[in-house]
Amino acid sequence: QVQLVESGGGLVQAGGSLRLSCATSGRTFSTDTMGWFRQAPGKEREFVAGIAWSGGRTYFADSVKGRFTISRDNAKNTVYLQMNSLKPEDTAVYYCAADTTRQWTIAVVTTAYAYWGQGTQVTVSS
């Protein structure tokens, strides 16, 4: 059974940091592009960051560029999202996802990703 399990969410004050983890199992994700998305109440799910299979290529939404970093440890089948200088507008449920059709390019649309986690809540207070 394919599983993506996010963890690390929580409540943090503005300016603080959190690190999200996405543990994968059930298939070989080391050759997949992995992405992080988020969805705030009443809004569509949006792309946050992506990382190619080797970790050598990353891409970020403009709203998080310079504040968030994405990394992966293929030996541990885990992807991370380090979030610094958090803002109240970063409040959302954060999802990790696997794009099984691309290795080097990073798609920003949800339809490109075949597998999804259940999400982890991030709340940033002002």
Protein Blocks (a to p, Z undefined) as FASTA:
>chain_A
ZZdddehiacddehiacddddddehiafklpccddddddehiacddfbdcdfkopaccdd
fklgokaccdddfknopacdddehiafklgccddddddfkbfkbccfbfklpmbdcebja
ddddZZ
